[in-house]
């Protein structure tokens, strides 16, 4: 029994990480409530998942809060264009839903707009990851994150599957919103990091591998 409850037991470590995901998801939801801060909250979520959940490098709250403060300006300014896009797509979805009920042929575009909304979500994951992992101005962050998303369609598709899956289960069981945002980011991070590594300089890639061995 002692071995089973030991913190070094793989099962216990997994349970602890799931509990950490619950805390991070709640933090993300709370810090995203003003909506305009969602970009900074998402970047902080990625940073905490990467440094705490994956690499065990820092305390959970410290990882989240420090990233939120340090990247707030960059993350918020880069989030605003995406927020405008998301609001526009949501408005279109509501309008198209009304057309569907009226039997209008334009209602068939509902699926296309919904897909574009998830593409915007994937872009935000790449943007949050880039913000958390690298330095750069807002224009560079938007440009490079979009390029990475488009340059690696299979990895981006995997990120979309994680987002769609999380959204589906939250719609089915709303209480899962207290856990799935961080879980979806955890799953997405492994894919996004693969995209990053394909474009890192050899010395940066070697440094990253050495840091992973030490963690």
C-alpha positions as CSV (number, residue, x, y, z in Angstrom):
1,X,0.0,0.0,0.0
2,X,2.8,2.4,0.8
3,X,4.4,1.7,-2.5
4,X,1.1,2.3,-4.3
5,X,0.7,5.7,-2.5
6,X,4.3,6.7,-3.0
7,X,4.8,9.9,-5.0
8,X,7.4,8.0,-7.1
9,X,4.7,5.5,-8.2
10,X,3.8,6.1,-11.9
11,X,0.1,5.7,-11.1
12,X,0.3,8.3,-8.3
13,X,2.4,10.7,-10.5
14,X,-0.3,10.4,-13.2
15,X,-3.1,11.1,-10.7
16,X,-1.2,14.1,-9.4
17,X,-0.8,15.5,-12.9
18,X,-4.5,15.1,-13.5
19,X,-5.2,17.0,-10.3
20,X,-2.8,19.7,-11.5
21,X,-4.6,19.8,-14.8
22,X,-7.8,20.5,-12.8
23,X,-6.2,23.4,-10.9
24,X,-4.7,24.8,-14.1
25,X,-8.0,24.6,-16.0
26,X,-9.8,26.5,-13.2
27,X,-7.0,29.1,-13.2
28,X,-7.3,29.4,-17.0
29,X,-11.1,29.8,-16.8
30,X,-10.9,32.5,-14.0
31,X,-8.2,34.5,-15.7
32,X,-10.0,34.3,-19.1
33,X,-13.3,35.7,-17.7
34,X,-12.6,39.3,-18.9
35,X,-12.2,37.7,-22.4
36,X,-9.6,40.3,-23.4
37,X,-7.2,38.5,-21.0
38,X,-7.8,35.1,-22.6
39,X,-4.6,35.4,-24.7
40,X,-2.4,35.9,-21.7
41,X,-4.3,33.2,-19.8
42,X,-3.8,30.7,-22.6
43,X,-0.1,31.6,-22.9
44,X,0.2,31.1,-19.1
45,X,-1.6,27.8,-19.4
46,X,0.8,26.5,-22.0
47,X,3.8,27.7,-20.0
48,X,2.6,26.0,-16.8
49,X,1.8,22.8,-18.8
50,X,5.2,22.8,-20.4
51,X,7.3,23.7,-17.3
52,X,5.3,22.1,-14.5
53,X,3.2,19.2,-16.0
54,X,5.7,18.0,-18.6
55,X,9.1,18.9,-17.2
56,X,8.5,19.2,-13.4
57,X,10.6,22.4,-13.4
58,X,8.6,24.7,-11.2
59,X,5.6,25.1,-8.9
60,X,2.2,25.1,-10.5
61,X,1.0,28.5,-9.4
62,X,4.4,30.1,-9.9
63,X,4.6,28.8,-13.5
64,X,1.2,30.1,-14.3
65,X,1.3,33.5,-12.6
66,X,4.8,34.4,-13.7
67,X,4.0,33.7,-17.3
68,X,0.8,35.6,-17.1
69,X,2.5,38.7,-15.7
70,X,5.6,38.5,-18.0
71,X,3.8,37.9,-21.2
72,X,0.6,39.9,-20.5
73,X,1.2,42.8,-22.9
74,X,2.5,40.7,-25.8
75,X,-0.1,38.0,-25.4
76,X,-3.0,40.4,-25.1
77,X,-2.0,42.5,-28.1
78,X,-1.5,39.4,-30.3
79,X,-4.8,38.0,-29.0
80,X,-6.9,41.0,-30.1
81,X,-6.9,40.2,-33.8
82,X,-7.8,36.6,-33.1
83,X,-10.6,37.7,-30.8
84,X,-12.0,39.9,-33.5
85,X,-11.9,36.9,-35.9
86,X,-13.5,34.6,-33.3
87,X,-16.3,37.1,-32.6
88,X,-16.9,37.6,-36.4
89,X,-17.1,33.8,-36.9
90,X,-19.5,33.4,-33.9
91,X,-21.8,36.1,-35.3
92,X,-21.8,34.3,-38.7
93,X,-22.6,31.0,-37.0
94,X,-25.6,32.5,-35.2
95,X,-26.8,34.1,-38.5
96,X,-26.3,30.8,-40.4
97,X,-28.1,28.8,-37.7
98,X,-31.1,31.1,-38.3
99,X,-30.9,30.5,-42.0
100,X,-30.8,26.7,-41.5
101,X,-34.1,26.9,-39.6
102,X,-35.5,29.0,-42.5
103,X,-34.4,26.4,-45.0
104,X,-32.1,29.0,-46.8
105,X,-29.3,27.3,-48.9
106,X,-26.7,29.6,-47.4
107,X,-27.2,27.7,-44.2
108,X,-25.0,25.0,-45.6
109,X,-22.0,27.2,-44.9
110,X,-22.5,26.5,-41.2
111,X,-20.0,23.6,-41.2
112,X,-17.4,25.7,-43.1
113,X,-17.6,28.6,-40.6
114,X,-17.5,26.1,-37.7
115,X,-14.3,24.6,-39.1
116,X,-12.8,28.1,-39.5
117,X,-13.6,28.7,-35.8
118,X,-11.6,25.6,-34.8
119,X,-8.8,26.7,-37.1
120,X,-8.7,30.0,-35.2
121,X,-8.5,27.9,-32.0
122,X,-5.5,26.0,-33.4
123,X,-3.8,29.2,-34.3
124,X,-4.4,30.5,-30.7
125,X,-2.7,27.3,-29.4
126,X,0.3,27.9,-31.6
127,X,0.3,31.6,-30.7
128,X,0.1,30.9,-27.0
129,X,2.9,28.3,-27.3
130,X,5.1,30.7,-29.2
131,X,4.5,33.4,-26.7
132,X,5.4,31.1,-23.8
133,X,8.5,29.7,-25.4
134,X,10.1,32.5,-27.5
135,X,10.7,36.2,-27.5
136,X,9.6,38.5,-30.3
137,X,7.2,41.4,-31.2
138,X,3.5,41.0,-31.7
139,X,3.8,40.9,-35.6
140,X,6.4,38.2,-35.4
141,X,4.4,36.2,-33.0
142,X,1.3,36.3,-35.2
143,X,3.3,35.6,-38.4
144,X,5.5,32.8,-37.1
145,X,2.7,31.0,-35.2
146,X,0.5,31.1,-38.3
147,X,3.3,29.9,-40.5
148,X,4.0,27.0,-38.1
149,X,0.4,26.0,-38.1
150,X,0.2,26.0,-41.9
151,X,3.6,24.4,-42.5
152,X,2.7,21.3,-40.4
153,X,-0.9,20.4,-41.3
154,X,-0.8,16.9,-39.8
155,X,0.4,18.3,-36.4
156,X,-2.1,21.1,-36.6
157,X,-4.8,18.5,-37.4
158,X,-3.8,16.7,-34.2
159,X,-4.2,19.9,-32.2
160,X,-7.6,20.5,-33.8
161,X,-8.7,16.9,-32.8
162,X,-7.7,17.7,-29.2
163,X,-9.6,20.9,-29.2
164,X,-12.7,19.4,-30.9
165,X,-12.6,16.5,-28.5
166,X,-12.4,18.8,-25.4
167,X,-15.2,21.0,-26.7
168,X,-17.4,17.9,-27.4
169,X,-17.0,16.4,-24.0
170,X,-17.5,19.8,-22.2
171,X,-20.7,20.2,-24.1
172,X,-21.8,16.7,-23.1
173,X,-20.6,17.2,-19.4
174,X,-20.1,20.9,-18.6
175,X,-18.3,20.0,-15.4
176,X,-15.3,18.7,-17.4
177,X,-14.5,22.3,-18.2
178,X,-12.7,22.2,-14.8
179,X,-10.2,19.7,-16.2
180,X,-10.2,19.4,-20.0
181,X,-8.6,22.8,-21.0
182,X,-5.3,21.8,-19.5
183,X,-5.5,18.2,-20.7
184,X,-6.2,19.5,-24.3
185,X,-3.2,21.8,-24.0
186,X,-1.1,19.0,-22.6
187,X,-1.9,16.8,-25.6
188,X,-1.5,19.7,-28.0
189,X,1.9,20.7,-26.5
190,X,3.6,17.5,-27.7
191,X,2.5,18.2,-31.3
192,X,3.4,21.9,-31.2
193,X,6.8,21.2,-29.7
194,X,7.5,18.9,-32.7
195,X,6.7,21.8,-35.0
196,X,9.0,24.0,-33.0
197,X,11.9,21.5,-33.2
198,X,11.8,21.3,-36.9
199,X,12.7,25.0,-37.1
200,X,15.1,25.4,-34.2
201,X,18.8,26.1,-34.7
202,X,20.9,23.0,-33.9
203,X,22.4,24.5,-30.8
204,X,18.9,25.5,-29.4
205,X,17.6,22.0,-30.2
206,X,20.5,20.4,-28.4
207,X,20.0,22.6,-25.4
208,X,16.3,21.7,-25.3
209,X,17.1,18.0,-25.4
210,X,19.7,18.4,-22.6
211,X,17.2,20.2,-20.4
212,X,14.6,17.4,-21.0
213,X,17.1,14.8,-19.9
214,X,17.8,16.7,-16.7
215,X,14.0,17.2,-15.9
